[in-house]
């Protein structure tokens, strides 16, 4: 096939088709809290993805993800922390900035890290404000219970929306007795409902249920005036939150029961890195296609000036390819 300028014909056809498709597809509108309320009222599921890097943000945003949540779990995936408790404010800020650069339409949420809003209302507002000011974040996510409602309310009153996070809250793992489902007894389920109601009363625009029983999430979805999201809390909420690394099995140490691995990238990554190492050892990479050579005359001049006799002899050899 002929080429168009420097573009191969098959690439040009694909490019034209993509431009045509983009022209025919209505421009995506920016997701706002009003957008989420509308989806909730229409019964349209809301999608929420925990993301921590630029490329994931670009792809998820392009595909139509509603909410991009900068999760402190990224500190475990990207930086090797053993839990989210040790993930620092600055690390979350770094991830938040990456998500901002990669997204245009999805609602940008930041999971406020451990001890960033727990001390006082003043601390909570200051740190939430930093995420807005420095990383262009739009909303926060705060995990906890009814006792954190006062600090959460301060953030909301300062003009920064918050999604409340109940159930399994990794920051309180010792208090909860480990990574175990919450709300399995009627007593505990009622406590979770109280936590959610306290957060809504504090002004939260949404509630995330992490590994609560399905009944808790279903009840909250039916009774609260805000969108309820499920993270391992069944399919009865207004939407679902998933951690991006769980989709690809990038955290090998533990696969939560509620997660679904859509593609296991670990064997693929191992295969690629192994083949790269093998090619380096066999000196088949980099090859001529991946290498830049001097022109014959310049190479000879350079070798002669440097008194590089081996290269001079090589360049003089019959049939020697120098470019």
C-alpha positions as CSV (number, residue, x, y, z in Angstrom):
1,X,0.0,0.0,0.0
2,X,1.2,3.5,-0.7
3,X,2.0,5.9,2.1
4,X,0.7,9.4,2.7
5,X,3.8,11.5,3.4
6,X,5.7,9.7,6.2
7,X,2.6,7.8,7.4
8,X,2.1,4.2,6.1
9,X,-1.2,3.8,4.3
10,X,-2.6,1.3,6.9
11,X,-1.8,3.8,9.7
12,X,-3.4,6.7,7.8
13,X,-6.6,4.7,7.3
14,X,-6.7,3.8,11.0
15,X,-6.0,7.5,11.9
16,X,-8.8,8.7,9.6
17,X,-11.2,6.2,11.0
18,X,-10.4,7.2,14.6
19,X,-10.8,10.9,13.7
20,X,-14.2,10.1,12.1
21,X,-15.3,8.1,15.2
22,X,-14.2,10.9,17.5
23,X,-16.1,13.4,15.4
24,X,-19.3,11.3,15.5
25,X,-19.0,10.7,19.3
26,X,-20.5,13.5,21.4
27,X,-18.0,15.3,23.5
28,X,-17.9,14.0,27.1
29,X,-19.1,16.4,29.8
30,X,-17.2,17.0,33.0
31,X,-18.4,14.8,35.8
32,X,-19.7,16.7,38.8
33,X,-21.5,15.9,42.0
34,X,-24.7,16.9,40.1
35,X,-23.8,14.3,37.5
36,X,-23.6,11.6,40.2
37,X,-26.9,12.6,41.8
38,X,-28.5,12.4,38.4
39,X,-27.2,8.9,37.7
40,X,-28.4,7.8,41.2
41,X,-31.9,9.1,40.5
42,X,-32.0,7.4,37.1
43,X,-30.7,4.1,38.4
44,X,-27.5,4.3,36.3
45,X,-24.5,2.6,38.1
46,X,-21.6,4.9,39.0
47,X,-18.1,3.8,38.4
48,X,-15.3,4.7,40.7
49,X,-11.6,3.6,40.3
50,X,-8.7,3.9,42.7
51,X,-5.9,5.2,40.5
52,X,-2.5,6.5,41.3
53,X,-0.5,7.1,38.1
54,X,-0.8,9.3,35.0
55,X,-1.3,6.6,32.4
56,X,-4.1,4.9,34.3
57,X,-5.8,8.2,34.7
58,X,-5.5,8.9,30.9
59,X,-7.0,5.6,30.0
60,X,-9.8,5.5,32.6
61,X,-10.7,9.1,31.8
62,X,-10.8,8.3,28.1
63,X,-13.1,5.3,28.7
64,X,-15.6,7.3,30.7
65,X,-14.8,6.6,34.4
66,X,-17.0,8.7,36.6
67,X,-14.7,9.1,39.6
68,X,-10.9,8.8,39.8
69,X,-9.9,8.3,43.4
70,X,-6.3,8.9,44.3
71,X,-6.1,6.0,46.8
72,X,-3.5,5.8,49.5
73,X,-3.3,2.1,48.4
74,X,-1.0,3.4,45.7
75,X,1.6,3.9,48.3
76,X,1.7,0.1,48.7
77,X,1.7,-0.7,45.0
78,X,4.1,2.0,43.8
79,X,6.3,2.6,46.8
80,X,6.2,-0.8,48.7
81,X,4.5,0.2,51.9
82,X,3.1,-2.7,53.8
83,X,-0.1,-0.8,54.8
84,X,-1.7,2.5,54.0
85,X,-1.0,3.8,57.5
86,X,2.7,4.5,56.6
87,X,1.9,6.2,53.3
88,X,2.9,9.8,53.7
89,X,1.0,13.0,52.8
90,X,3.7,14.0,50.3
91,X,3.4,10.6,48.5
92,X,-0.4,11.0,48.2
93,X,0.2,14.5,46.9
94,X,2.6,13.2,44.2
95,X,0.0,10.7,43.1
96,X,-2.8,13.3,43.1
97,X,-0.8,15.6,40.9
98,X,-0.3,12.7,38.4
99,X,-4.0,12.0,38.3
100,X,-4.7,15.7,37.7
101,X,-2.4,15.7,34.7
102,X,-4.0,12.6,33.2
103,X,-7.7,13.4,33.6
104,X,-10.1,16.0,32.1
105,X,-13.6,14.7,32.7
106,X,-13.7,12.3,35.7
107,X,-14.3,13.7,39.1
108,X,-10.9,13.9,40.8
109,X,-11.0,12.5,44.4
110,X,-8.2,12.3,46.9
111,X,-8.2,9.7,49.7
112,X,-6.9,11.7,52.6
113,X,-4.0,9.8,54.2
114,X,-3.6,8.6,57.7
115,X,-3.5,11.4,60.4
116,X,-4.1,14.1,57.8
117,X,-7.6,15.0,59.1
118,X,-7.9,13.2,62.5
119,X,-6.3,15.7,64.9
120,X,-8.6,18.7,64.6
121,X,-11.0,20.5,62.2
122,X,-8.3,23.0,61.5
123,X,-5.8,20.3,60.5
124,X,-8.5,18.7,58.3
125,X,-9.3,21.9,56.5
126,X,-5.7,22.9,55.9
127,X,-4.7,19.5,54.5
128,X,-7.8,19.2,52.3
129,X,-7.1,22.7,51.0
130,X,-3.6,21.8,50.1
131,X,-4.8,18.9,47.9
132,X,-7.2,21.3,46.2
133,X,-4.6,24.1,45.8
134,X,-1.6,22.0,44.9
135,X,-3.1,19.0,43.0
136,X,-6.3,20.5,41.6
137,X,-8.3,17.9,43.5
138,X,-12.1,18.4,43.5
139,X,-13.3,16.2,46.3
140,X,-11.9,14.3,49.3
141,X,-12.5,10.9,50.7
142,X,-12.3,10.4,54.4
143,X,-12.5,7.0,56.1
144,X,-13.7,6.6,59.6
145,X,-16.9,6.6,61.7
146,X,-19.2,9.0,63.4
147,X,-16.5,10.3,65.6
148,X,-14.7,11.8,62.6
149,X,-17.8,13.6,61.5
150,X,-16.8,16.9,63.2
151,X,-13.6,17.2,61.2
152,X,-15.3,16.1,58.0
153,X,-17.9,18.7,58.5
154,X,-15.2,21.4,58.8
155,X,-13.9,20.3,55.4
156,X,-17.3,20.5,53.8
157,X,-18.0,23.9,55.4
158,X,-14.8,25.2,53.9
159,X,-16.2,24.4,50.5
160,X,-14.6,21.0,49.8
161,X,-16.9,18.1,49.2
162,X,-16.2,14.8,50.9
163,X,-17.1,11.2,50.3
164,X,-17.5,9.4,53.7
165,X,-15.8,5.9,53.9
166,X,-17.2,3.3,56.4
167,X,-16.8,-0.4,57.0
168,X,-13.3,-1.7,56.7
169,X,-11.2,1.3,57.1
170,X,-7.5,0.3,56.8
171,X,-6.4,3.1,59.1
172,X,-8.3,1.5,62.0
173,X,-7.4,-2.1,61.3
174,X,-6.2,-2.9,64.8
175,X,-9.4,-1.5,66.3
176,X,-11.5,-3.5,63.8
177,X,-9.7,-6.8,64.6
178,X,-8.1,-7.2,61.1
179,X,-9.4,-7.3,57.5
180,X,-12.8,-8.9,58.2
181,X,-16.2,-8.0,56.8
182,X,-18.1,-5.5,58.8
183,X,-21.8,-5.6,59.7
184,X,-22.3,-9.3,60.0
185,X,-24.3,-8.9,63.2
186,X,-27.4,-6.7,63.6
187,X,-25.6,-4.6,66.3
188,X,-22.6,-3.9,64.1
189,X,-24.8,-3.2,61.1
190,X,-26.7,-0.6,63.0
191,X,-23.4,1.0,64.1
192,X,-22.3,1.3,60.5
193,X,-25.7,2.9,59.6
194,X,-25.1,5.4,62.4
195,X,-21.6,6.2,61.0
196,X,-23.0,6.8,57.5
197,X,-25.9,9.0,58.8
198,X,-23.4,11.0,60.9
199,X,-21.2,11.6,57.8
200,X,-24.2,12.6,55.6
201,X,-25.4,15.0,58.4
202,X,-21.8,16.4,58.3
203,X,-22.4,17.2,54.6
204,X,-20.9,14.2,52.8
205,X,-22.0,14.0,49.1
206,X,-21.5,10.2,49.0
207,X,-20.8,7.2,51.2
208,X,-18.4,4.4,50.4
209,X,-19.0,1.0,52.0
210,X,-15.9,-1.1,52.1
211,X,-16.4,-4.8,52.8
212,X,-19.6,-4.3,54.7
213,X,-22.4,-6.9,54.3
214,X,-24.6,-6.4,51.3
215,X,-27.5,-5.6,53.6
216,X,-25.8,-2.6,55.0
217,X,-25.0,-1.1,51.6
218,X,-28.5,-1.9,50.3
219,X,-30.2,-0.3,53.2
220,X,-28.1,2.8,53.0
221,X,-28.7,3.0,49.2
222,X,-32.4,2.9,49.8
223,X,-32.5,5.4,52.7
224,X,-29.8,7.9,52.2
225,X,-30.2,11.0,49.9
226,X,-26.7,10.6,48.5
227,X,-25.0,8.0,46.2
228,X,-23.8,4.9,48.0
229,X,-20.7,3.1,46.6
230,X,-19.8,-0.5,47.1
231,X,-16.2,-1.7,47.6
232,X,-16.7,-5.4,48.4
233,X,-20.2,-4.6,49.7
234,X,-22.3,-6.4,47.1
235,X,-24.2,-5.1,44.1
236,X,-27.0,-3.3,45.8
237,X,-25.4,0.2,46.0
238,X,-25.6,3.0,43.5
239,X,-22.1,2.3,42.1
240,X,-18.9,0.3,42.6
241,X,-15.4,1.2,43.6
242,X,-12.5,-1.0,42.6
243,X,-8.7,-0.6,43.1
244,X,-7.0,-0.5,39.7
245,X,-4.1,-2.7,40.7
246,X,-6.6,-5.4,41.8
247,X,-7.9,-5.5,38.2
248,X,-4.4,-6.6,37.0
249,X,-3.2,-8.6,40.1
250,X,-0.4,-6.1,40.7
251,X,-0.5,-6.7,44.5
252,X,0.5,-10.3,44.6
253,X,0.7,-10.5,48.4
254,X,-3.1,-10.5,48.9
255,X,-6.1,-10.8,46.6
256,X,-9.2,-9.6,48.4
257,X,-12.2,-11.9,48.0
258,X,-14.3,-9.1,46.6
259,X,-11.8,-8.2,43.8
260,X,-12.0,-9.6,40.3
261,X,-8.7,-10.0,38.4
262,X,-9.6,-9.2,34.8
263,X,-6.1,-9.8,33.4
264,X,-3.2,-11.1,35.4
265,X,-0.3,-8.9,34.3
266,X,2.3,-10.5,36.5
267,X,3.1,-13.5,34.1
268,X,3.1,-11.1,31.2
269,X,5.5,-8.7,32.9
270,X,7.7,-11.7,33.9
271,X,7.8,-13.0,30.4
272,X,8.7,-9.6,28.9
273,X,11.5,-8.9,31.4
274,X,12.9,-12.4,31.1
275,X,13.0,-12.1,27.3
276,X,14.7,-8.7,27.6
277,X,17.4,-10.1,29.9
278,X,18.0,-13.0,27.6
279,X,18.4,-10.8,24.6
280,X,20.9,-8.6,26.5
281,X,22.9,-11.6,27.6
282,X,23.0,-13.0,24.0
283,X,23.8,-9.5,22.7
284,X,20.8,-9.6,20.3
285,X,19.5,-6.5,21.9
286,X,20.0,-3.7,21.0
287,X,20.3,-4.7,17.4
288,X,20.9,-2.6,14.3
289,X,17.3,-1.4,14.2
290,X,17.7,0.1,17.7
291,X,21.1,1.6,17.1
292,X,22.4,4.9,15.6
293,X,25.6,4.7,13.5
294,X,27.8,7.4,12.1
295,X,28.1,7.7,8.3
296,X,31.1,5.8,6.8
297,X,33.3,8.8,6.2
298,X,32.6,10.4,9.6
299,X,33.2,7.1,11.3
300,X,36.5,6.6,9.6
301,X,37.6,10.2,10.4
302,X,36.6,9.8,14.0
303,X,38.4,6.4,14.3
304,X,41.6,7.8,12.7
305,X,41.6,10.9,14.8
306,X,41.2,8.8,18.0
307,X,43.9,6.3,16.7
308,X,41.2,3.7,17.2
309,X,42.9,1.1,15.1
310,X,40.4,-1.8,15.7
311,X,37.6,0.4,14.4
312,X,39.7,1.6,11.4
313,X,40.4,-2.0,10.5
314,X,36.8,-2.9,10.9
315,X,35.6,-0.1,8.6
316,X,38.1,-1.1,6.0
317,X,36.9,-4.7,6.0
318,X,35.1,-5.7,2.7
319,X,31.4,-5.7,3.0
320,X,31.3,-3.9,6.4
321,X,28.0,-2.3,7.1
322,X,28.5,1.0,8.8
323,X,25.0,2.5,8.7
